[in-house]
Amino acid sequence: MDRITLDPDLCNGKPTIRGKRITVQTILEHLAAGDNKETILEQFPSLESEDIDACLNFAAQMAARNFDIYPIAA
């Protein structure tokens, strides 16, 4: 998890990879669209394979959390 950084002054505070202007969300969207690691690494040459693994690990940890859902007033 040391590869995922949170900085309120970078990318509006979204989780980024090693303080770069590449968000975890961006990488997850590429994976969801069907891109494989090799394609992503070609598109983002400053990334390493372990960065993509860290994004997946971060997403898994976020999904494991409990969320409270509140009704929205109509």
N, C-alpha and C positions, 0 to 999 in steps of 0.2 A: 504494500500500500504506500510505500514511500515514493512511488512514481506518480501518484495522484496528488495534486496540490490544489489548495483552496486559497485564493487571494482575492479579497474584495475589490482590488484595483485592476484585476485582470479578467477579461471576458465577463464582466458584470458579476463576478463572484462564482461563476459556474466552475465545476471541477475541471481542471485541465491536466495535461500530461507534462510532468516535470517542469512546470512553470512556463511552458510554451503557450502560444495562442492557438492551441489545438485542444478542443474540449472533448471530454469523455463522450458527450452526446454525439458529436460529429463522428467519432469512430464507431459507436454503437449503431448509428444510422447507416453507415457504410456496410457494416456487418449484416444488419437487417435487410439491406437492399440486395444482399447476396455476394458482396465483394469478399474475397478471401484475404488472408493476411498478406500474401505476396503483392496483391493489387494495392492494398492500402499502403504498404511500405513503399511501393513505387510512387504513389501519389503524395506521400508525406515522407520524404527521404530523411528527415531528422528524427523519425521515430525508429524504435527498435521493436522486435517481436515481443519482448517482455512488456512493452507499453500496452500493446493490444491485450495481452493476457491480464494486465492490471485493470484495464477498462472492464473486461468481462467479470473479473473478481469484484470490482467496485459495484457493478450492476447487480450481481448476485447478492452482495451484502445489503444493498438498498432494498431489494425485493424481499429479503428475509425479515425486514422490519415490520412491525405492526403499525397499521394506519387507522386512525379514527375517521369515520365518515359521518359528516353532519348534513342533514337535509338543508336545502337552500329554500329560503322563503320565496313563494311565488308572488 
